[in-house]
Amino acid sequence: MRLILFGPPGCGKGTQAERLRDSQGLVHLSTGDMLRAAVAAETEVGKRAKAIMEAGELVPDEVVIGIIADRLGEPDMASGFILDGFPRTVAQAEALDELLARRDIKIDRVIAFGVDDDALVARIGGRFSCAECGAGYNDSAKPTKVEGICDSCDGSSFQRRKDDNVKTVRERLETYHAETALLLPYYDKQGLLTTIDGMAIIDAVTAEIEQRLADIGGH
């Protein structure tokens, strides 16, 4: 089974990718992770990517495609994979299609996580955690039972990630929608696209994905 997952930061896509990896025996391919691995392994394409990143430039599409091509040649890929974070543009999707066609590989399904922007902003923009034990909270959905005191360890120090604020989350959502706006019809025309409710509870999202994948041969 070969899948592509689309979803903005905070929609739970990473969690679902891990569940699919475990339940279906798939390899989870994050382009960021693959870039770092290629650089660390000092492959030819990894060396090129390292030089580009050290120069403060964006890694071009052909380099990312080269890294994916190298990864597809590894033995564990025979069981199938989940692509996460790529493609982001129609040009990247076309390049990916060409690469896969050369290897006689086809994408089985493209899963898009439908989100409510305002709800997602509230979910991510309100996150904070205990600085002492790491317990997670949310300003509106899951505040501490006693204000200023951690439920788990009674600690009184809390922290927020720098990018967990309303302004940054809104900007990331705008970028996501702009990047995927043309990709979704691109895959829809190929009959590959399915959209799920990305705002449902984790187990419900998992169940919906499993239901949408049930018609793929052998699963």
Backbone torsions as a table, in degrees:
resi	resn	phi	psi	omega
1	MET	NA	132.4	178.7
2	ARG	-124.0	123.0	-173.8
3	LEU	-126.4	152.3	168.6
4	ILE	-121.3	131.3	177.8
5	LEU	-109.9	132.2	174.7
6	PHE	-119.1	131.2	175.8
7	GLY	-178.5	145.7	-178.8
8	PRO	-73.2	163.3	176.6
9	PRO	-55.7	135.7	176.6
10	GLY	91.5	-1.1	-177.7
11	CYS	-85.4	-6.2	179.9
12	GLY	92.7	10.4	-178.6
13	LYS	-60.0	-41.0	-179.9
14	GLY	-61.9	-41.4	178.1
15	THR	-62.3	-43.8	-179.5
16	GLN	-68.7	-34.9	176.8
17	ALA	-62.5	-40.0	178.5
18	GLU	-65.3	-39.9	179.3
19	ARG	-66.4	-40.5	177.1
20	LEU	-65.4	-40.1	178.0
21	ARG	-57.1	-45.6	-176.6
22	ASP	-75.2	-40.7	-175.0
23	SER	-79.6	-31.6	-176.4
24	GLN	-107.0	-4.5	-179.3
25	GLY	69.5	34.6	-177.8
26	LEU	-96.9	159.2	176.0
27	VAL	-94.4	127.1	179.4
28	HIS	-87.6	113.2	-177.4
29	LEU	-104.7	104.7	172.3
30	SER	-99.1	127.2	-177.0
31	THR	-60.9	-35.8	178.1
32	GLY	-62.5	-45.5	179.4
33	ASP	-64.0	-41.0	-179.5
34	MET	-65.5	-38.6	177.3
35	LEU	-61.0	-48.2	-179.2
36	ARG	-63.1	-39.7	179.9
37	ALA	-66.5	-40.2	179.7
38	ALA	-66.2	-38.8	177.8
39	VAL	-65.1	-45.1	-179.0
40	ALA	-64.6	-35.7	-178.6
41	ALA	-80.4	-9.1	179.7
42	GLU	56.1	40.8	172.8
43	THR	-69.9	167.6	-179.2
44	GLU	-59.4	-46.8	-179.9
45	VAL	-70.9	-30.0	176.6
46	GLY	-66.0	-39.6	177.6
47	LYS	-63.1	-39.8	179.1
48	ARG	-65.9	-43.5	179.5
49	ALA	-62.6	-40.6	-179.8
50	LYS	-61.1	-44.7	-179.3
51	ALA	-62.6	-39.3	-179.6
52	ILE	-67.6	-44.8	-178.8
53	MET	-67.1	-38.3	179.4
54	GLU	-66.8	-23.7	176.8
55	ALA	-83.7	-0.4	178.2
56	GLY	77.9	20.2	-177.7
57	GLU	-105.4	160.0	176.7
58	LEU	-75.7	140.1	178.7
59	VAL	-70.8	122.2	-177.3
60	PRO	-68.7	160.9	-175.8
61	ASP	-55.6	-41.6	-174.9
62	GLU	-65.3	-28.7	177.5
63	VAL	-72.4	-43.5	178.2
64	VAL	-62.3	-43.4	177.9
65	ILE	-61.4	-38.9	177.7
66	GLY	-62.2	-39.3	178.9
67	ILE	-67.8	-40.9	177.0
68	ILE	-64.1	-41.0	179.2
69	ALA	-59.7	-44.2	178.2
70	ASP	-61.8	-42.4	-176.8
71	ARG	-66.8	-36.2	-179.8
72	LEU	-63.7	-21.9	-179.2
73	GLY	-82.3	-4.4	-178.2
74	GLU	-83.3	148.5	-172.1
75	PRO	-56.6	-37.0	-174.8
76	ASP	-68.3	-12.6	-177.6
77	MET	-75.2	-11.4	-177.9
78	ALA	-61.5	-27.1	-177.4
79	SER	-79.3	-12.8	-177.7
80	GLY	114.5	171.9	-175.3
81	PHE	-152.5	164.5	173.8
82	ILE	-120.7	118.8	175.7
83	LEU	-91.6	125.6	-175.6
84	ASP	-128.2	117.2	178.8
85	GLY	96.0	2.1	179.2
86	PHE	-156.3	137.2	2.1
87	PRO	-80.8	163.2	176.9
88	ARG	-115.2	-15.3	179.6
89	THR	-133.9	163.8	178.3
90	VAL	-63.2	-38.3	178.3
91	ALA	-59.6	-41.6	177.6
92	GLN	-66.2	-39.9	179.4
93	ALA	-63.3	-41.1	179.1
94	GLU	-65.8	-40.5	178.4
95	ALA	-65.4	-39.1	177.7
96	LEU	-64.7	-43.4	178.7
97	ASP	-58.9	-42.2	179.7
98	GLU	-64.1	-42.7	178.7
99	LEU	-61.6	-48.0	-178.0
100	LEU	-66.1	-37.7	179.6
101	ALA	-62.6	-38.4	178.9
102	ARG	-63.6	-26.0	-179.0
103	ARG	-101.8	7.3	-179.9
104	ASP	58.2	42.5	178.7
105	ILE	-116.2	138.7	178.3
106	LYS	-123.8	142.9	173.4
107	ILE	-74.9	131.6	-179.3
108	ASP	-85.5	-37.0	-177.5
109	ARG	-158.9	143.6	173.9
110	VAL	-113.6	118.1	-175.7
111	ILE	-108.0	119.7	177.6
112	ALA	-105.2	131.7	179.2
113	PHE	-89.7	106.6	177.5
114	GLY	-71.6	133.3	-176.7
115	VAL	-131.0	155.8	169.8
116	ASP	-99.9	113.1	-172.8
117	ASP	-56.6	-46.1	-177.3
118	ASP	-63.2	-42.3	179.3
119	ALA	-65.9	-38.0	-179.8
120	LEU	-68.9	-38.1	176.6
121	VAL	-60.8	-43.4	178.8
122	ALA	-64.7	-38.0	-178.9
123	ARG	-65.4	-48.1	-174.9
124	ILE	-85.2	-43.4	-175.9
125	GLY	-65.2	-17.9	-179.4
126	GLY	-102.0	8.3	-175.9
127	ARG	-75.7	141.6	169.8
128	PHE	-154.9	165.4	-176.6
129	SER	-141.5	160.5	176.5
130	CYS	-72.0	129.2	-178.7
131	ALA	-72.7	-15.7	-176.1
132	GLU	-95.7	-43.6	-177.5
133	CYS	-116.1	-10.6	177.2
134	GLY	86.2	2.5	179.5
135	ALA	-58.5	137.8	-175.1
136	GLY	-97.9	144.9	-179.4
137	TYR	-139.8	173.7	176.3
138	ASN	-145.4	138.1	-175.9
139	ASP	-52.8	-43.5	-176.0
140	SER	-103.8	-42.0	-174.2
141	ALA	-81.9	-31.9	-176.5
142	LYS	-149.9	70.7	177.0
143	PRO	-74.9	166.4	174.5
144	THR	-68.1	148.6	-178.8
145	LYS	-62.4	-38.6	175.3
146	VAL	-116.2	124.4	-175.6
147	GLU	-56.2	126.7	176.7
148	GLY	83.5	4.4	-179.3
149	ILE	-127.8	128.5	179.4
150	CYS	-68.4	133.7	179.0
151	ASP	-64.1	-32.0	-171.6
152	SER	-85.9	-42.4	-172.7
153	CYS	-126.9	4.0	-178.2
154	ASP	64.6	16.2	176.8
155	GLY	-69.5	160.9	-178.0
156	SER	-122.9	9.8	179.1
157	SER	-109.1	129.0	-178.3
158	PHE	-127.8	160.0	-179.2
159	GLN	-142.9	155.4	176.5
160	ARG	-128.7	142.1	173.4
161	ARG	-67.4	144.9	-177.2
162	LYS	-58.6	-33.2	-177.6
163	ASP	-90.5	2.3	176.9
164	ASP	-91.5	65.2	174.9
165	ASN	-137.8	158.0	-171.9
166	VAL	-57.5	-45.4	-176.8
167	LYS	-60.9	-48.4	-178.2
168	THR	-65.8	-40.8	179.9
169	VAL	-63.8	-42.3	177.7
170	ARG	-60.1	-42.9	-179.4
171	GLU	-64.5	-41.2	-179.7
172	ARG	-66.3	-36.3	177.5
173	LEU	-67.2	-41.8	178.1
174	GLU	-60.7	-42.6	178.6
175	THR	-63.8	-44.0	-179.8
176	TYR	-60.0	-49.1	-178.4
177	HIS	-63.1	-39.2	179.2
178	ALA	-64.7	-40.4	-177.8
179	GLU	-70.4	-37.4	-172.9
180	THR	-94.0	-8.7	-174.6
181	ALA	-53.3	-41.4	-178.9
182	LEU	-92.5	-19.1	-178.9
183	LEU	-71.7	-37.4	-176.7
184	LEU	-64.2	-47.8	174.9
185	PRO	-65.0	-29.0	177.9
186	TYR	-59.1	-47.6	-179.7
187	TYR	-79.7	-27.1	177.9
188	ASP	-63.5	-39.6	178.9
189	LYS	-62.9	-26.9	178.9
190	GLN	-85.4	-2.3	-179.8
191	GLY	74.6	21.3	-175.6
192	LEU	-103.2	-17.3	-169.2
193	LEU	-82.7	135.5	169.4
194	THR	-138.0	135.2	-178.6
195	THR	-109.7	132.3	180.0
196	ILE	-117.9	167.4	179.1
197	ASP	-81.6	99.2	-178.5
198	GLY	-75.3	-6.4	-178.1
199	MET	-97.8	-2.8	178.6
200	ALA	-71.3	169.9	177.8
201	ILE	-66.3	157.8	-171.5
202	ILE	-53.7	-49.1	-176.9
203	ASP	-65.5	-34.3	179.2
204	ALA	-68.1	-38.3	177.2
205	VAL	-63.8	-44.9	178.4
206	THR	-58.2	-45.1	-178.8
207	ALA	-63.6	-39.7	-179.8
208	GLU	-67.3	-40.4	178.0
209	ILE	-62.2	-45.7	-179.5
210	GLU	-60.2	-39.3	179.5
211	GLN	-65.4	-40.5	-178.5
212	ARG	-70.3	-24.2	-178.7
213	LEU	-93.5	-4.9	-172.8
214	ALA	-63.8	-24.1	-177.2
215	ASP	-88.1	-0.5	177.4
216	ILE	-79.2	131.7	-174.2
217	GLY	-47.1	126.3	174.4
218	GLY	87.0	-0.6	-179.4
219	HIS	-132.3	NA	NA
